[in-house]
Amino acid sequence: MTGDFRLFGGMVLFNLVGDYARDLRREFSGYNAKFFQADLFAGVTVAAVALPLALAFGVGSGADAASGLISAIVSAFLIGALSGASFQISGPTGAMTAILIPLSARYGMQGVLAAGAIAGGILLLAGLLRLGKLVYFLPAPVISGFTSGIAVIIALGQAENLFGVKSHGTETLERFWAIFSDGFAPNYFALAIGVAVIAIMFLWPKKFAARFPGSLAAVLISTVVAFVFRMPVDLVGEIPRTLVHESRLTIDALLSVHLSDILVPAFSVAALGMIESLLCGVAGGKMKGERLNGDRELIAQGIGNLLLPFLGGVPATAAIARSSVAIKSGGRTRLTGIVQGVVLLLSMFLLAPLMSRIPLSALAGVLMVTAWRMNDWHNIRYIFGRNFKFGVAKFLITMIVTIVFDLTIAIAAGATFAMIAFVSKVAELDVKINDVDPARVGGRIKLAGRTQLIYVTGAIFFGSIDRLESGLSKADGDIVIVSMRAVPYIDTSGVQSLHEYCERMHAQGRSAIFASVNPKVMPMLQRAGIVDLLGHDAFFDTIVDAIGMAELPEA
């Protein structure tokens, strides 16, 4: 067994390395100075977007700004180089903060880092097991629902920094409620800075955003104003000029963590990393006309997230906001992400004193706007505007469960409800019975007995058996022709029910004939013994041929 697993793993790695080498040759085919100039400009542009977000997401995760910056830099070099597409830009994201906030409140930064390392291992294993297409089985309303749920959690989680207050509790909702129940006393300087940042980001002209993002402008302006007027607000604090954080995860610390405490959060981190990275790849692929290699993307995310905790970085995923900026800025290859990493690294060493003066409420404002923008408003309007009742229910259930519980439970709840809704729809089998009129089939034929035609429409499976049996029981003709052209699928329960029906017909001296059986269904009828029971002469390509079988022989 061990040898087989090693052989399988070796074959997977061999194929992945081969695909990677082939994609790199295609990606850099004809690469020249002009292409590098495009990558250079796009990389600098993405770095301008990523810098304030990395700081904000680091603080928002319950760690610190340095952890967010380390995550963004290392992800740019490591995950970007190994990524499943040329345009993927990875780093800390707002969605991930929603999971990390309660984890940090309960277990501290070491709990966050340990969960990140375990999640990295899960992602690596998922990639080796070729689970890159798994995300496509999640319905769009479920994805939009947990994205909106995460957006709400991000906004609620930043209320403390926005109002400049401290609260108690471990869960996001608990801490948010404590702000207002413990005698609400906001720091109005902090609130003014946060509101100003939000206003600047929403009002920032689009013509400037391509070269100088509104988030960066808002953070710079608020930092200068807070410094000049000596506002009494909490600041980011010292940012170490190193890629190895003093609070990094160690092997001893990892081994001392109670696995039962962080295993579920680790699966949540891995699930979000998988979903967000693959969805980013799909969206970016449509924009650039390039197909994502989902399995290699998961392996890249796994390797990156395995390493990041031991450097002190928070978990990372591919980010659609930064990836789309890279594409729209003209980025040609994965060097765009690496250039971004170089710029962020230089910023750490050259701008650390300035970044240490950034008010926490300014970063809270950035995250508030990020939370608003991460909602899939187009899809939400479509689902609600078109009155898709099941779609609305999937969205609301997933969003509410995400807010109240966590991402893993939300995905399970949303997917389970989607499956139940799907089964209930598919189970709507339609059975119609008509008496055969010889005149309507173009001839004055005499039938051997009263002949009825049964039209079955829909999948025949365990969920629709009751409808099938109820419909078939209403047919009382001497000869029954069952048309199955509109039956795309039949399961074991379905063929067993049909077999029992044919046996009852035979026992009653009546005849069952099948017409227009779907080619995908016919093998199941053969395996179930129905063909052997009735004989091949009882199966016809068309209804007309089946009716001809029901004729009386000429005298």
C-alpha positions as CSV (number, residue, x, y, z in Angstrom):
1,M,0.0,0.0,0.0
2,T,2.8,2.4,0.9
3,G,4.6,1.6,-2.3
4,D,1.5,2.3,-4.3
5,F,1.0,5.6,-2.6
6,R,4.6,6.6,-3.3
7,L,4.2,5.6,-6.9
8,F,1.0,7.7,-7.2
9,G,2.6,10.7,-5.6
10,G,5.7,10.4,-7.8
11,M,3.5,10.3,-10.9
12,V,1.5,13.3,-9.8
13,L,4.6,15.3,-9.1
14,F,6.2,14.3,-12.4
15,N,3.1,15.4,-14.3
16,L,2.9,18.7,-12.4
17,V,6.5,19.5,-12.9
18,G,6.1,18.7,-16.6
19,D,3.0,20.9,-16.9
20,Y,4.8,23.7,-15.0
21,A,7.8,23.7,-17.3
22,R,5.6,23.6,-20.4
23,D,3.5,26.6,-19.1
24,L,6.7,28.6,-18.3
25,R,8.0,28.1,-21.8
26,R,4.7,29.2,-23.3
27,E,4.5,32.1,-20.9
28,F,7.9,33.5,-21.6
29,S,8.0,32.7,-25.3
30,G,9.3,35.7,-27.2
31,Y,9.8,37.6,-23.9
32,N,11.7,40.9,-24.5
33,A,12.5,44.3,-23.0
34,K,9.0,45.6,-23.9
35,F,7.3,42.8,-22.1
36,F,9.5,43.4,-19.0
37,Q,8.7,47.1,-19.0
38,A,5.0,46.1,-18.9
39,D,5.6,43.7,-16.0
40,L,7.6,46.3,-14.2
41,F,4.9,49.0,-14.4
42,A,2.2,46.5,-13.5
43,G,4.2,45.2,-10.5
44,V,4.8,48.8,-9.1
45,T,1.0,49.5,-9.6
46,V,0.0,46.3,-7.8
47,A,2.4,47.1,-4.9
48,A,0.8,50.5,-4.4
49,V,-2.5,48.7,-4.0
50,A,-1.1,45.8,-1.9
51,L,0.9,47.9,0.6
52,P,-2.0,49.5,2.6
53,L,-4.0,46.3,2.3
54,A,-1.2,44.1,3.6
55,L,-0.8,46.4,6.6
56,A,-4.6,46.5,7.2
57,F,-5.1,42.7,6.8
58,G,-2.2,42.0,9.2
59,V,-3.7,44.1,11.9
60,G,-7.2,42.9,11.0
61,S,-6.1,39.3,11.5
62,G,-5.3,39.9,15.1
63,A,-1.6,39.8,14.4
64,D,0.2,43.0,13.4
65,A,1.0,45.1,10.4
66,A,4.5,43.4,10.0
67,S,2.9,40.0,9.8
68,G,0.7,41.2,6.9
69,L,3.6,42.7,5.1
70,I,5.8,39.6,5.5
71,S,2.9,37.5,4.1
72,A,2.5,39.8,1.1
73,I,6.2,39.8,0.3
74,V,6.9,36.1,0.7
75,S,3.7,35.2,-1.2
76,A,4.8,37.4,-4.1
77,F,8.0,35.6,-4.5
78,L,7.1,32.0,-3.5
79,I,3.5,31.5,-4.4
80,G,3.7,33.8,-7.4
81,A,6.6,31.9,-8.9
82,L,4.8,28.5,-8.5
83,S,1.3,29.7,-9.2
84,G,-1.1,27.9,-11.6
85,A,-1.4,31.0,-13.8
86,S,0.7,34.0,-14.8
87,F,-1.6,36.6,-13.3
88,Q,-2.3,35.3,-9.8
89,I,-1.2,37.7,-7.1
90,S,-1.3,36.2,-3.6
91,G,-1.1,37.7,-0.1
92,P,-3.2,38.3,3.0
93,T,-6.9,39.0,2.2
94,G,-9.9,40.5,3.9
95,A,-11.8,37.2,3.7
96,M,-9.1,35.5,5.6
97,T,-9.2,38.0,8.5
98,A,-12.8,36.9,9.2
99,I,-11.6,33.5,10.2
100,L,-8.4,34.6,11.9
101,I,-10.0,37.3,14.2
102,P,-11.8,34.9,16.6
103,L,-8.9,32.4,16.3
104,S,-6.5,35.1,17.4
105,A,-8.7,36.3,20.2
106,R,-8.9,32.7,21.6
107,Y,-5.5,31.3,21.0
108,G,-3.2,34.3,20.2
109,M,-0.9,34.7,17.3
110,Q,0.7,31.3,17.8
111,G,-2.8,29.8,17.3
112,V,-3.2,31.8,14.0
113,L,0.2,30.7,12.8
114,A,-0.2,27.0,13.7
115,A,-3.6,26.9,12.0
116,G,-2.0,28.5,8.9
117,A,0.7,25.9,8.8
118,I,-1.8,23.0,9.1
119,A,-3.9,24.7,6.4
120,G,-0.9,24.8,4.2
121,G,-0.4,21.1,4.5
122,I,-4.1,20.5,3.7
123,L,-3.9,22.7,0.6
124,L,-0.7,20.9,-0.5
125,L,-2.4,17.5,-0.1
126,A,-5.5,18.8,-2.0
127,G,-3.3,19.8,-4.9
128,L,-1.6,16.4,-5.0
129,L,-5.0,14.7,-4.9
130,R,-6.1,16.8,-7.9
131,L,-8.9,18.5,-6.1
132,G,-8.5,21.7,-8.1
133,K,-11.9,21.4,-9.7
134,L,-13.8,20.8,-6.5
135,V,-14.8,24.5,-6.2
136,Y,-16.9,24.2,-9.3
137,F,-19.4,22.1,-7.5
138,L,-20.3,25.0,-5.2
139,P,-23.4,26.9,-6.5
140,A,-22.9,30.6,-7.2
141,P,-25.4,31.7,-4.5
142,V,-23.5,29.7,-1.9
143,I,-20.2,31.4,-2.9
144,S,-21.8,34.9,-2.9
145,G,-23.5,34.1,0.5
146,F,-20.3,33.2,2.4
147,T,-18.5,36.1,0.7
148,S,-21.1,38.5,2.0
149,G,-21.0,36.8,5.4
150,I,-17.3,37.3,5.5
151,A,-17.7,40.9,4.5
152,V,-20.1,41.5,7.5
153,I,-17.6,39.8,9.8
154,I,-14.8,42.0,8.6
155,A,-16.8,45.1,9.1
156,L,-17.9,44.1,12.6
157,G,-14.4,43.0,13.5
158,Q,-13.0,46.5,12.7
159,A,-15.5,48.4,14.8
160,E,-13.1,48.5,17.7
161,N,-10.3,50.2,15.7
162,L,-12.8,52.4,13.9
163,F,-14.2,53.8,17.1
164,G,-10.9,53.7,18.9
165,V,-12.2,51.5,21.8
166,K,-11.4,48.2,23.4
167,S,-13.8,45.4,24.0
168,H,-13.8,41.9,25.5
169,G,-14.7,38.5,24.1
170,T,-13.4,35.9,21.6
171,E,-16.1,35.9,18.9
172,T,-16.6,38.7,16.5
173,L,-20.3,39.2,17.3
174,E,-19.5,39.1,21.1
175,R,-16.8,41.7,20.8
176,F,-19.0,44.0,18.6
177,W,-21.9,43.8,21.0
178,A,-19.5,44.5,24.0
179,I,-18.5,47.9,22.4
180,F,-22.0,49.2,22.9
181,S,-23.1,47.3,26.0
182,D,-20.1,48.3,28.2
183,G,-20.7,52.1,28.1
184,F,-20.0,53.3,24.6
185,A,-17.3,56.0,24.7
186,P,-15.7,56.3,21.2
187,N,-12.5,58.2,20.4
188,Y,-13.9,60.8,18.1
189,F,-10.4,61.6,16.6
190,A,-10.1,57.9,15.6
191,L,-13.6,57.9,14.3
192,A,-13.0,61.0,12.2
193,I,-9.9,59.5,10.7
194,G,-11.7,56.3,9.8
195,V,-14.7,58.1,8.3
196,A,-12.3,60.3,6.3
197,V,-10.5,57.3,4.9
198,I,-13.8,55.7,3.9
199,A,-14.9,59.0,2.2
200,I,-11.6,59.4,0.3
201,M,-11.7,55.8,-1.0
202,F,-15.2,56.1,-2.3
203,L,-14.7,59.6,-3.8
204,W,-11.2,59.1,-5.2
205,P,-11.4,59.8,-9.0
206,K,-11.1,56.6,-11.1
207,K,-8.7,58.4,-13.5
208,F,-6.1,58.6,-10.6
209,A,-6.8,55.1,-9.2
210,A,-4.9,53.4,-12.0
211,R,-1.6,55.0,-11.0
212,F,-2.3,56.0,-7.4
213,P,-4.9,53.9,-5.5
214,G,-7.4,55.7,-3.3
215,S,-6.6,53.4,-0.4
216,L,-2.9,54.5,-0.4
217,A,-3.9,58.1,-0.8
218,A,-6.3,57.9,2.1
219,V,-3.8,56.2,4.4
220,L,-1.1,58.8,3.6
221,I,-3.4,61.7,4.1
222,S,-4.7,60.4,7.4
223,T,-1.2,59.6,8.7
224,V,0.1,63.1,7.9
225,V,-3.0,64.8,9.5
226,A,-2.8,62.6,12.7
227,F,0.9,63.4,13.0
228,V,0.7,67.1,12.3
229,F,-2.2,67.7,14.7
230,R,-0.9,65.2,17.3
231,M,-4.2,63.3,17.5
232,P,-4.5,60.9,20.4
233,V,-5.1,57.7,18.4
234,D,-3.7,54.2,18.4
235,L,-1.0,53.7,15.8
236,V,0.4,50.6,13.9
237,G,3.6,50.8,15.9
238,E,7.1,49.7,15.1
239,I,7.5,47.6,12.0
240,P,10.6,45.4,12.1
241,R,12.8,45.6,9.0
242,T,13.1,41.8,8.7
243,L,11.3,39.0,6.9
244,V,11.6,36.9,10.1
245,H,9.1,38.1,12.7
246,E,10.1,37.7,16.4
247,S,6.7,36.1,17.0
248,R,7.1,33.5,14.3
249,L,6.0,29.9,14.7
250,T,8.6,27.4,15.8
251,I,8.5,23.6,15.6
252,D,8.3,23.3,19.4
253,A,5.4,25.8,19.4
254,L,3.6,23.8,16.7
255,L,4.1,20.5,18.5
256,S,2.8,22.0,21.8
257,V,-0.5,23.3,20.3
258,H,-3.5,21.1,21.0
259,L,-4.5,19.8,17.6
260,S,-8.2,19.5,18.6
261,D,-8.3,23.2,19.3
262,I,-7.2,24.5,15.9
263,L,-8.0,21.6,13.5
264,V,-11.4,23.0,12.6
265,P,-10.1,26.6,12.1
266,A,-7.3,25.1,10.0
267,F,-9.8,23.4,7.8
268,S,-11.7,26.7,7.5
269,V,-8.5,28.5,6.5
270,A,-7.7,25.8,4.0
271,A,-11.2,25.8,2.6
272,L,-11.2,29.5,2.2
273,G,-7.7,29.5,0.7
274,M,-8.9,26.9,-1.9
275,I,-12.1,28.6,-2.8
276,E,-10.7,32.1,-3.0
277,S,-7.6,31.2,-4.9
278,L,-9.5,29.0,-7.5
279,L,-12.3,31.6,-7.9
280,C,-9.7,34.3,-8.4
281,G,-8.0,32.1,-11.0
282,V,-11.3,31.6,-12.9
283,A,-12.2,35.3,-12.8
284,G,-8.7,36.4,-13.8
285,G,-8.5,33.7,-16.5
286,K,-11.6,35.1,-18.2
287,M,-10.1,38.6,-18.1
288,K,-6.7,37.5,-19.6
289,G,-7.8,34.6,-21.7
290,E,-5.6,32.1,-19.8
291,R,-6.7,28.9,-18.1
292,L,-5.7,28.3,-14.5
293,N,-4.1,25.0,-13.5
294,G,-6.1,24.5,-10.3
295,D,-4.1,21.6,-8.9
296,R,-0.8,23.5,-9.3
297,E,-2.3,26.6,-7.7
298,L,-3.3,24.6,-4.6
299,I,0.2,23.1,-4.4
300,A,1.7,26.6,-4.6
301,Q,-0.7,27.9,-1.9
302,G,0.1,24.9,0.2
303,I,3.8,25.4,0.0
304,G,3.5,29.1,0.7
305,N,1.2,28.7,3.7
306,L,3.4,26.0,5.1
307,L,6.4,28.4,5.1
308,L,4.7,31.6,6.1
309,P,4.0,30.8,9.7
310,F,7.7,30.0,10.4
311,L,8.5,33.5,9.2
312,G,5.7,35.1,11.1
313,G,3.3,35.8,8.2
314,V,-0.4,35.3,8.3
315,P,-2.1,32.9,5.9
316,A,-2.4,34.0,2.3
317,T,-4.6,33.3,-0.7
318,A,-4.8,34.6,-4.3
319,A,-6.5,38.0,-4.3
320,I,-8.9,39.0,-7.1
321,A,-8.5,42.7,-6.4
322,R,-4.7,42.7,-6.8
323,S,-4.8,40.1,-9.6
324,S,-7.2,42.2,-11.6
325,V,-5.1,45.3,-11.1
326,A,-2.1,43.3,-12.5
327,I,-4.1,42.3,-15.5
328,K,-5.6,45.7,-16.2
329,S,-2.2,47.3,-15.7
330,G,-0.7,45.3,-18.6
331,G,1.1,42.6,-16.7
332,R,2.3,39.9,-19.0
333,T,3.9,37.2,-16.9
334,R,4.3,36.1,-13.2
335,L,7.2,38.6,-13.0
336,T,4.5,41.2,-12.3
337,G,4.0,39.6,-8.9
338,I,7.7,39.2,-8.2
339,V,8.3,42.9,-9.0
340,Q,5.4,43.7,-6.6
341,G,7.3,41.7,-3.9
342,V,10.5,43.6,-4.6
343,V,8.7,47.0,-4.1
344,L,7.0,45.8,-0.9
345,L,10.4,44.6,0.4
346,L,12.0,47.9,-0.3
347,S,9.0,49.6,1.4
348,M,9.6,47.6,4.5
349,F,13.2,48.7,4.8
350,L,12.8,52.3,3.5
351,L,9.3,53.3,4.7
352,A,9.0,51.5,8.1
353,P,9.2,54.6,10.2
354,L,6.4,56.2,8.2
355,M,4.2,53.1,8.2
356,S,4.6,52.8,12.0
357,R,2.8,56.2,12.3
358,I,-0.3,55.0,10.5
359,P,-3.5,55.2,12.7
360,L,-5.2,51.9,13.3
361,S,-8.6,53.6,12.5
362,A,-7.2,54.5,9.1
363,L,-6.6,50.8,8.4
364,A,-10.0,50.0,9.8
365,G,-11.5,52.4,7.2
366,V,-9.6,50.6,4.4
367,L,-11.0,47.3,5.6
368,M,-14.6,48.7,5.9
369,V,-14.4,49.7,2.2
370,T,-12.8,46.4,1.3
371,A,-15.7,44.6,3.0
372,W,-18.2,46.6,1.1
373,R,-16.5,46.0,-2.3
374,M,-15.9,42.3,-1.8
375,N,-19.6,41.6,-2.0
376,D,-20.6,40.2,-5.4
377,W,-23.2,42.9,-5.9
378,H,-23.8,42.0,-9.6
379,N,-24.7,38.4,-8.7
380,I,-26.7,39.5,-5.6
381,R,-28.8,41.9,-7.6
382,Y,-29.3,39.2,-10.3
383,I,-30.4,36.5,-7.7
384,F,-32.8,38.8,-5.9
385,G,-34.0,40.8,-8.9
386,R,-35.0,37.7,-10.9
387,N,-36.8,36.3,-7.8
388,F,-34.9,33.0,-7.8
389,K,-36.4,31.7,-4.5
390,F,-34.0,28.8,-4.0
391,G,-31.1,31.0,-5.0
392,V,-32.1,33.7,-2.5
393,A,-32.5,31.0,0.2
394,K,-29.0,29.5,-0.5
395,F,-27.5,33.0,-0.3
396,L,-29.2,34.0,2.9
397,I,-28.6,30.6,4.7
398,T,-24.9,30.6,3.8
399,M,-24.4,34.3,4.8
400,I,-26.2,33.9,8.1
401,V,-24.4,30.7,9.1
402,T,-21.1,32.3,8.1
403,I,-21.7,35.2,10.4
404,V,-23.1,33.2,13.3
405,F,-20.8,30.1,13.1
406,D,-17.9,29.8,10.7
407,L,-16.9,29.3,7.1
408,T,-16.7,25.5,7.2
409,I,-20.1,25.1,8.6
410,A,-21.5,27.7,6.3
411,I,-20.1,26.0,3.2
412,A,-21.5,22.6,4.4
413,A,-24.9,24.2,5.2
414,G,-25.1,26.0,1.9
415,A,-24.0,23.0,-0.1
416,T,-26.4,20.7,1.8
417,F,-29.4,23.1,1.2
418,A,-28.4,23.4,-2.5
419,M,-28.3,19.6,-2.8
420,I,-31.7,19.3,-1.1
421,A,-33.1,22.0,-3.4
422,F,-31.6,20.2,-6.4
423,V,-33.0,16.8,-5.4
424,S,-36.4,18.3,-4.8
425,K,-36.4,19.9,-8.2
426,V,-35.1,16.8,-10.0
427,A,-37.6,14.6,-8.2
428,E,-40.4,16.4,-10.0
429,L,-41.0,13.5,-12.3
430,D,-43.8,13.8,-14.8
431,V,-45.9,10.8,-15.9
432,K,-48.6,11.3,-18.6
433,I,-50.9,8.5,-19.9
434,N,-52.7,8.6,-23.2
435,D,-54.8,6.0,-25.0
436,V,-53.4,5.2,-28.4
437,D,-55.7,6.3,-31.3
438,P,-54.7,4.3,-34.4
439,A,-56.0,7.1,-36.7
440,R,-53.5,9.5,-35.3
441,V,-50.6,7.3,-36.3
442,G,-51.5,7.3,-39.9
443,G,-53.2,3.9,-40.5
444,R,-56.3,1.9,-40.0
445,I,-54.7,-0.7,-37.8
446,K,-56.3,-2.9,-35.3
447,L,-54.6,-3.2,-31.9
448,A,-54.2,-6.5,-30.1
449,G,-55.9,-4.9,-27.1
450,R,-56.4,-1.6,-25.4
451,T,-53.1,0.2,-25.8
452,Q,-51.8,3.1,-23.7
453,L,-48.8,5.3,-24.1
454,I,-47.0,6.5,-21.0
455,Y,-44.6,9.5,-21.3
456,V,-42.0,9.6,-18.5
457,T,-40.2,12.9,-18.2
458,G,-37.4,13.5,-15.7
459,A,-34.7,11.5,-13.8
460,I,-35.8,8.2,-12.2
461,F,-34.0,7.9,-8.9
462,F,-34.7,7.3,-5.2
463,G,-36.3,10.7,-4.8
464,S,-38.8,10.3,-7.7
465,I,-39.8,6.6,-7.2
466,D,-43.0,7.5,-5.5
467,R,-44.1,9.7,-8.4
468,L,-43.1,7.0,-10.9
469,E,-45.0,4.2,-9.2
470,S,-48.1,6.4,-8.7
471,G,-48.1,7.3,-12.3
472,L,-47.6,3.8,-13.7
473,S,-50.3,2.4,-11.4
474,K,-52.9,4.5,-13.2
475,A,-52.3,2.8,-16.5
476,D,-54.9,0.0,-17.0
477,G,-54.4,-0.9,-20.7
478,D,-53.7,-4.4,-22.0
479,I,-50.6,-3.1,-23.7
480,V,-48.5,-0.3,-22.1
481,I,-45.9,1.5,-24.1
482,V,-43.4,3.4,-21.9
483,S,-41.6,6.2,-23.7
484,M,-38.3,7.0,-21.9
485,R,-36.8,9.5,-24.4
486,A,-37.0,12.3,-21.7
487,V,-35.4,10.2,-18.9
488,P,-31.7,11.3,-18.7
489,Y,-30.8,9.2,-15.7
490,I,-31.9,6.2,-13.7
491,D,-30.4,4.8,-10.6
492,T,-30.6,1.4,-8.9
493,S,-33.8,2.2,-7.0
494,G,-35.4,3.3,-10.3
495,V,-34.6,0.1,-12.3
496,Q,-35.6,-2.0,-9.4
497,S,-39.0,-0.3,-9.4
498,L,-39.4,-0.7,-13.2
499,H,-38.4,-4.4,-12.9
500,E,-41.1,-5.0,-10.3
501,Y,-43.6,-3.2,-12.5
502,C,-42.8,-5.4,-15.5
503,E,-43.2,-8.5,-13.3
504,R,-46.6,-7.4,-12.2
505,M,-47.6,-6.7,-15.8
506,H,-46.5,-10.2,-16.8
507,A,-48.3,-11.8,-13.9
508,Q,-51.5,-10.0,-14.9
509,G,-51.2,-11.2,-18.5
510,R,-50.5,-7.7,-19.8
511,S,-47.7,-6.5,-22.0
512,A,-45.1,-3.8,-21.2
513,I,-43.2,-2.3,-24.2
514,F,-40.4,0.3,-24.0
515,A,-39.8,3.0,-26.7
516,S,-37.1,5.6,-27.3
517,V,-35.0,4.6,-24.3
518,N,-32.1,7.1,-23.7
519,P,-28.8,5.4,-24.7
520,K,-27.4,6.4,-21.2
521,V,-30.2,4.7,-19.5
522,M,-30.4,1.5,-21.6
523,P,-27.3,-0.2,-19.9
524,M,-29.0,0.1,-16.5
525,L,-32.1,-1.6,-17.8
526,Q,-29.9,-4.4,-19.2
527,R,-28.0,-4.8,-15.9
528,A,-31.2,-4.8,-13.9
529,G,-32.5,-7.8,-15.9
530,I,-35.5,-5.9,-17.5
531,V,-34.3,-6.7,-21.0
532,D,-33.9,-10.4,-20.2
533,L,-37.4,-10.4,-18.6
534,L,-39.2,-8.8,-21.5
535,G,-36.9,-9.8,-24.4
536,H,-35.2,-7.6,-26.9
537,D,-38.4,-7.6,-29.0
538,A,-40.0,-5.4,-26.3
539,F,-37.7,-2.4,-27.0
540,F,-38.1,0.0,-29.9
541,D,-36.3,3.0,-31.3
542,T,-39.6,5.0,-31.8
543,I,-43.1,5.1,-30.5
544,V,-44.5,4.4,-33.9
545,D,-42.5,1.1,-34.1
546,A,-43.7,0.2,-30.7
547,I,-47.4,0.8,-31.7
548,G,-46.8,-1.4,-34.8
549,M,-45.8,-4.2,-32.4
550,A,-49.2,-3.8,-30.8
551,E,-51.1,-4.6,-34.0
552,L,-53.1,-7.7,-34.6
553,P,-51.5,-9.9,-37.1
554,E,-53.2,-10.0,-40.5
555,A,-55.6,-12.9,-41.0
